[in-house]
Amino acid sequence: MATPSQLPRTRASLLQLRQSLAEARDGYALLERKREVLLREVWELMRAARQHEGRVRERFDAAHEALRRSRLDAGSERVRWALLAPSAQTTCAVDVRNLMGVALPRVTLQVLPERLTTSTGGTPASLDTARARWLDVADALGVWAETYGSVWRVAAELARTQRRVNALEQVLIPELEAAITAIEATLEEVEREGFVRTKRVKLRLERERKEADHG
């Protein structure tokens, strides 16, 4: 495919280039708006991700502390055997939402605690607390995973959009403008030369007519 500068310097090429330039400018405007929307979204998602990460870290810390206390109360072996029993039923569903053509994950995570099969007298209350704290961790992971997945997808689309904006702004649009200017200059030169030729022919014809009249 010929580049803008390789097109023949004709009026047809000029019209083609002007149309391409208009389309490129429209595309640039659309991509620039998309870039702004994605940039705002990625900053909001990153802020939300930091908040969710902070809550997840707090829940992990609380769960580890509760587990440490239960081990002190009951011993590591009893805790290990007690925790082999299922603690919850977990279901996870992943849907998508669309943002400027980007499919973002929508995670639905449900954690339904199971009833413990151990006797109430066989395990300390601290073990029940540890179990509850780890279920809190599981419950928080759905939103955290959704937010981080969205951050990476929006950031990747933002990078692609920025590359396309740069290509239009720094390469294609300047090439089209330069080619249009060159063709316009050529056509103006051809028009001037045609005008000069026409004037010379007219002067010659007038001179010949005068000579004929005097002859």
C-alpha positions as CSV (number, residue, x, y, z in Angstrom):
1,M,0.0,0.0,0.0
2,A,1.4,3.4,-1.0
3,T,2.2,5.8,1.7
4,P,0.7,9.3,1.6
5,S,3.9,10.8,0.1
6,Q,4.0,8.1,-2.7
7,L,0.6,8.9,-4.1
8,P,0.5,10.7,-7.5
9,R,0.1,14.4,-7.2
10,T,-3.3,14.7,-8.6
11,R,-6.6,16.2,-7.5
12,A,-8.0,12.7,-6.9
13,S,-5.1,12.0,-4.6
14,L,-5.7,15.3,-2.9
15,L,-9.3,14.5,-2.2
16,Q,-8.4,11.1,-1.0
17,L,-5.8,12.5,1.4
18,R,-8.1,15.1,2.7
19,Q,-10.7,12.5,3.5
20,S,-8.1,10.3,5.2
21,L,-6.9,13.3,7.2
22,A,-10.5,14.0,8.4
23,E,-11.0,10.4,9.4
24,A,-7.6,10.3,11.2
25,R,-8.5,13.5,13.2
26,D,-11.9,12.1,14.1
27,G,-10.2,8.8,15.2
28,Y,-7.6,10.8,17.2
29,A,-10.4,12.7,19.0
30,L,-12.3,9.5,19.8
31,L,-9.1,7.7,21.1
32,E,-8.1,10.7,23.1
33,R,-11.5,10.7,24.9
34,K,-11.2,6.9,25.4
35,R,-7.7,7.5,26.8
36,E,-9.0,10.0,29.3
37,V,-11.8,7.7,30.4
38,L,-9.5,4.8,30.9
39,L,-7.0,6.9,32.7
40,R,-9.6,8.1,35.2
41,E,-10.8,4.5,35.6
42,V,-7.4,3.0,36.2
43,W,-6.7,5.6,38.9
44,E,-10.0,4.9,40.6
45,L,-9.4,1.1,40.4
46,M,-5.9,1.5,41.8
47,R,-7.2,3.5,44.7
48,A,-9.9,0.9,45.3
49,A,-7.3,-1.9,45.0
50,R,-5.1,-0.3,47.7
51,Q,-8.1,-0.1,50.0
52,H,-9.1,-3.7,49.4
53,E,-5.5,-4.9,49.8
54,G,-5.4,-3.1,53.1
55,R,-8.6,-4.8,54.3
56,V,-7.3,-8.2,53.0
57,R,-4.0,-7.7,54.9
58,E,-5.8,-6.8,58.1
59,R,-8.0,-10.0,57.8
60,F,-4.9,-12.1,57.1
61,D,-3.2,-10.7,60.1
62,A,-6.2,-11.3,62.3
63,A,-6.5,-14.9,60.9
64,H,-2.9,-15.6,61.6
65,E,-3.1,-14.2,65.1
66,A,-6.2,-16.2,65.8
67,L,-4.6,-19.4,64.5
68,R,-1.5,-18.7,66.7
69,R,-3.7,-18.4,69.8
70,S,-5.6,-21.6,69.0
71,R,-2.3,-23.5,68.7
72,L,-1.2,-22.2,72.0
73,D,-4.5,-23.2,73.6
74,A,-4.9,-26.7,72.0
75,G,-1.5,-27.5,70.5
76,S,-0.6,-27.6,66.8
77,E,-1.5,-31.3,66.3
78,R,-5.1,-30.9,67.6
79,V,-5.6,-27.7,65.6
80,R,-4.3,-29.4,62.4
81,W,-6.7,-32.3,62.8
82,A,-9.6,-30.0,63.7
83,L,-9.0,-27.9,60.6
84,L,-9.1,-30.8,58.2
85,A,-12.9,-30.8,58.5
86,P,-14.6,-28.6,55.8
87,S,-15.2,-25.1,57.1
88,A,-17.3,-23.6,54.3
89,Q,-19.0,-24.1,51.0
90,T,-17.5,-21.7,48.5
91,T,-19.0,-20.8,45.2
92,C,-17.5,-18.4,42.7
93,A,-19.0,-17.0,39.5
94,V,-17.2,-14.6,37.1
95,D,-19.1,-12.3,34.8
96,V,-17.9,-9.4,32.8
97,R,-18.8,-5.7,32.4
98,N,-17.9,-3.6,29.5
99,L,-15.9,-0.3,29.7
100,M,-15.0,1.4,26.4
101,G,-14.7,-2.0,24.8
102,V,-12.7,-3.6,27.7
103,A,-14.2,-6.7,29.3
104,L,-13.7,-6.3,33.1
105,P,-14.3,-9.2,35.5
106,R,-17.2,-9.2,37.9
107,V,-16.5,-11.7,40.6
108,T,-19.2,-13.1,42.9
109,L,-17.8,-15.1,45.7
110,Q,-20.0,-16.7,48.3
111,V,-18.6,-18.3,51.4
112,L,-21.2,-20.3,53.4
113,P,-19.8,-21.6,56.8
114,E,-20.3,-25.3,57.4
115,R,-21.3,-26.6,60.8
116,L,-18.4,-28.0,62.7
117,T,-18.4,-31.7,63.3
118,T,-16.1,-31.6,66.3
119,S,-17.6,-31.6,69.8
120,T,-17.8,-28.3,71.6
121,G,-15.9,-29.7,74.5
122,G,-13.0,-31.0,72.4
123,T,-11.7,-27.8,70.9
124,P,-11.1,-24.4,72.5
125,A,-13.1,-21.3,71.6
126,S,-10.0,-19.8,70.0
127,L,-10.2,-22.5,67.3
128,D,-13.7,-21.3,66.4
129,T,-12.4,-17.8,66.3
130,A,-9.5,-18.8,64.0
131,R,-12.0,-20.6,61.7
132,A,-14.2,-17.5,61.5
133,R,-11.2,-15.2,60.8
134,W,-10.1,-17.4,57.9
135,L,-13.6,-17.3,56.5
136,D,-13.4,-13.5,56.6
137,V,-10.2,-13.7,54.5
138,A,-12.0,-15.9,51.9
139,D,-14.9,-13.6,51.8
140,A,-12.7,-10.6,51.1
141,L,-10.8,-12.2,48.3
142,G,-13.6,-12.0,45.7
143,V,-13.7,-8.2,45.6
144,W,-9.9,-8.0,45.8
145,A,-9.5,-10.4,42.8
146,E,-12.1,-8.5,40.8
147,T,-10.4,-5.1,41.4
148,Y,-6.9,-6.3,40.6
149,G,-8.0,-8.1,37.5
150,S,-9.8,-4.9,36.3
151,V,-6.6,-2.8,37.1
152,W,-4.5,-5.0,34.8
153,R,-7.0,-5.1,32.0
154,V,-7.7,-1.4,32.0
155,A,-4.0,-0.6,32.3
156,A,-3.2,-2.8,29.3
157,E,-6.0,-1.2,27.2
158,L,-4.8,2.2,28.2
159,A,-1.3,1.4,27.0
160,R,-2.6,0.2,23.7
161,T,-4.8,3.3,23.3
162,Q,-1.9,5.6,24.1
163,R,0.2,3.9,21.4
164,R,-2.5,4.4,18.9
165,V,-2.9,8.1,19.9
166,N,0.8,8.6,19.6
167,A,0.9,6.9,16.1
168,L,-1.9,9.2,14.9
169,E,-0.5,12.4,16.5
170,Q,3.1,11.9,15.7
171,V,3.2,9.8,12.5
172,L,0.0,9.5,10.4
173,I,-1.5,12.9,10.8
174,P,1.8,14.8,10.1
175,E,2.4,12.5,7.0
176,L,-1.0,13.3,5.6
177,E,-0.7,17.0,6.2
178,A,2.8,17.0,4.6
179,A,1.5,15.0,1.6
180,I,-1.5,17.4,1.2
181,T,0.7,20.4,1.3
182,A,3.1,18.9,-1.3
183,I,0.2,18.1,-3.7
184,E,-1.4,21.5,-3.2
185,A,1.9,23.1,-4.0
186,T,2.3,21.0,-7.1
187,L,-1.3,21.7,-8.3
188,E,-0.8,25.4,-7.7
189,E,2.4,25.3,-9.8
190,V,0.7,23.5,-12.6
191,E,-2.2,26.0,-12.4
192,R,0.3,28.9,-12.6
193,E,2.1,27.3,-15.6
194,G,-1.2,26.7,-17.3
195,F,-2.2,30.3,-16.7
196,V,1.1,31.6,-18.1
197,R,0.7,29.3,-21.2
198,T,-2.9,30.5,-21.7
199,K,-1.8,34.1,-21.5
200,R,1.0,33.6,-24.0
201,V,-1.3,31.9,-26.4
202,K,-3.8,34.7,-26.1
203,L,-1.1,37.3,-26.7
204,R,0.2,35.4,-29.7
205,L,-3.3,35.1,-31.1
206,E,-3.9,38.8,-30.6
207,R,-0.7,39.7,-32.2
208,E,-1.4,37.4,-35.2
209,R,-4.9,39.0,-35.5
210,K,-3.5,42.5,-35.5
211,E,-0.9,41.5,-38.1
212,A,-3.6,40.0,-40.2
213,D,-5.7,43.2,-39.9
214,H,-2.8,45.4,-41.0
215,G,-1.8,43.1,-43.8
